[in-house]
Amino acid sequence: MFPFILHTVITALTTTAFLGWGRAQVEAQLDKMQQKVHFTPGAEAPLPPVVALTGAALLSGQLLAGRALRLRGWQTLLSLLLGVTGGAVLFLNRMNRFS
């Protein structure tokens, strides 16, 4: 039971950190796009590739962490689901406090 809870908490914390970092990256990208809108045709994507690659690496790392903690497949997926949900709730609560 302890590895399951540990994996869920780690997932929640990394999700919260990733969402905060990713939001900052996307806002910076949108600022760049708004500055260039009058000078170029606007061929840049609103989601920077580094954010997509980091998200994929984070998911892969969490799956590997589940294997390292010797969780079964369904336990890993349930832990990911609970951790991502908890991390998103923490992120949204933190955003509501500062706005």
C-alpha positions as MATLAB code, in Angstrom:
seq = 'MFPFILHTVITALTTTAFLGWGRAQVEAQLDKMQQKVHFTPGAEAPLPPVVALTGAALLSGQLLAGRALRLRGWQTLLSLLLGVTGGAVLFLNRMNRFS';
ca = [
       0.000    0.000    0.000;
       2.870    2.401    0.769;
       4.374    2.237   -2.764;
       0.954    3.025   -4.249;
       0.503    6.096   -2.034;
       4.094    7.206   -2.639;
       3.647    6.931   -6.406;
       0.371    8.863   -6.242;
       1.930   11.675   -4.188;
       4.961   11.897   -6.479;
       2.672   12.038   -9.504;
       0.537   14.774   -7.933;
       3.555   16.901   -7.065;
       5.225   16.517  -10.450;
       1.937   17.230  -12.216;
       1.489   20.449  -10.250;
       5.035   21.541  -11.051;
       4.686   20.576  -14.723;
       1.410   22.471  -15.141;
       2.907   25.618  -13.636;
       6.028   25.401  -15.778;
       4.062   24.497  -18.903;
       1.684   27.408  -18.428;
       4.612   29.814  -18.208;
       6.156   28.339  -21.363;
       2.909   28.609  -23.326;
       2.333   32.200  -22.187;
       5.858   33.107  -23.274;
       5.221   31.452  -26.642;
       1.964   33.374  -27.069;
       3.765   36.619  -26.251;
       6.341   35.844  -28.949;
       3.571   35.054  -31.424;
       1.788   38.340  -30.653;
       4.995   40.306  -31.189;
       5.610   38.639  -34.547;
       2.036   38.800  -35.807;
       2.615   41.995  -37.782;
       5.991   41.018  -39.203;
       5.674   37.322  -40.163;
       2.883   35.054  -41.382;
       2.731   33.329  -37.971;
       3.967   29.806  -38.586;
       4.790   29.051  -34.940;
       2.812   26.564  -32.895;
       1.132   27.833  -29.707;
       2.420   24.799  -27.793;
       6.219   24.783  -27.731;
       7.743   21.399  -28.618;
       9.717   21.410  -25.354;
       6.439   21.304  -23.378;
       5.103   18.339  -25.361;
       8.392   16.454  -25.061;
       8.636   17.179  -21.334;
       5.087   15.911  -20.831;
       5.914   12.689  -22.667;
       9.118   12.289  -20.639;
       7.209   12.916  -17.408;
       4.639   10.250  -18.287;
       7.367    7.776  -19.214;
       9.213    8.535  -15.994;
       6.083    7.964  -13.927;
       5.470    4.625  -15.652;
       9.068    3.606  -14.937;
       8.696    4.746  -11.327;
       5.643    2.513  -11.024;
       7.687   -0.412  -12.281;
      10.546    0.463   -9.907;
       8.101    0.483   -6.991;
       6.863   -2.933   -8.195;
       3.297   -1.816   -8.743;
       1.044   -3.898  -10.962;
      -0.157   -2.376  -14.223;
      -3.609   -1.484  -12.949;
      -2.109   -0.026   -9.759;
       0.237    2.147  -11.783;
      -2.577    3.410  -14.000;
      -4.870    4.075  -11.047;
      -2.058    5.869   -9.246;
      -1.384    7.980  -12.342;
      -5.062    8.843  -12.658;
      -5.376    9.813   -8.997;
      -2.060   11.685   -8.996;
      -2.816   13.679  -12.137;
      -6.271   14.551  -10.813;
      -4.823   15.595   -7.452;
      -2.051   17.577   -9.115;
      -4.510   19.403  -11.359;
      -6.703   20.233   -8.356;
      -3.664   21.564   -6.449;
      -2.618   23.624   -9.457;
      -6.095   25.096   -9.944;
      -6.433   25.893   -6.233;
      -3.077   27.642   -6.278;
      -4.106   29.648   -9.342;
      -7.385   30.700   -7.722;
      -5.540   31.984   -4.663;
      -3.223   34.188   -6.711;
      -5.856   35.619   -9.057;
];
